[in-house]
Amino acid sequence: MPQQPPVRSSPARPQRPDASMSLITNVMDHSLDDGYAEAAARRKSAGEGGLPKTLRAKLGLAAGLVLAALVVTVGAAQARVSAPVVAKERQELIDRVDSETADADRLESTVDKLRDDVDARRRAALKSSGGSAEADLVGLLSGATAVHGPGVELVVNDAKEAAGGGDGSNPRETSGFSDTGRVRDRDMQRVVNGLWASGAEAVSINGQRLTALSAIRAAGDAILVDNRPLVPPYTVLAVGDGQKLSTRFQNSADGLYLHALEENYGIRATISTEGEVRLPAAPSVIVRTAQPKFGKTGKGTS
């Protein structure tokens, strides 16, 4: 059999004695001086081509401060210039309000004088149309004259904290109410009607005299009496036999209604018997009388 030619092996490359220490060898072979040299060259080129970064930063900061100071100075100058104008306009508004207030006071005084004159003329007309007793009775019933005498004082106020249901099942709403803890116009209507039915001869709410033509209504959350807003507490004065009037009202359906508001919704109400209460005359009361109109045949015509 032919013999295989012998395989020649290449001589092994000799290894460095420090081959196992590659990191140290790299540090020794590549000095850091080259990196330092490159950094120094970059700094030198930056110095030749422009300002250093620190100097540029300082100049930018200085420019910003100068700009801010300029803005503040201009704003202060404008404020000093506009301050007299604003003060002048404010004083003009104050003077205008004072002038209008004085005019309103004068007009109110004039209205009071005219109202007193109208009341005097009305009383004179009523007396001329009949006897003095009849005129006094007509003036009392119509509210045209101020009255005083024994009676009751009923104070009705909102609840300290409204006891709202919030779940839509509000018994006051289902019964014609609109708010649980607040006195509404329909509440005061029932109170006043209850006093009339219990024997009151004259009634007023917060100094506002009620007549046969008076209306208690609501505008938003305010209660109006003859289009004049009232604020709680609502003080109701009624002329009549104080003790009987108080007892009859509290035992009436309207008195029990008010008591239910106290018990269930926190409405506050107090009633007291007074030996003397004074009610003013109703403003601008117009007394109308109906007279029959006859035709030629003597029969009434429409």
Buried (B, 14 or more C-beta within 10 A) or exposed (E): EEEEEEEEEEEEEEEEEEEEEEEEEEEEEEEEEEEEEEEEEEEEEEEEEEEEEEEEEEEEEEEEEEEEEEEEEEEEEEEEEEEEEEEEEEEEEEEEEEEEEEEEEEEEEEEEEEBEEBBEEBBEEBBEEEEEEEBBEBBBEBBBBBBEBBBBBBBBBBBEEEBEEEEEEBEBEEEEBBBBBBBBBBBBBBBBBBBBBBBBBBBBBBEBBBBEEBEBBBEEEEBBBBEEEBEBBBBBBBBBBBEEBBBBBBEBEBBEBBEEBBEEBBBBBEBEBBEEBBBBBBBEBEEEEEEEEEEEEEEEEE
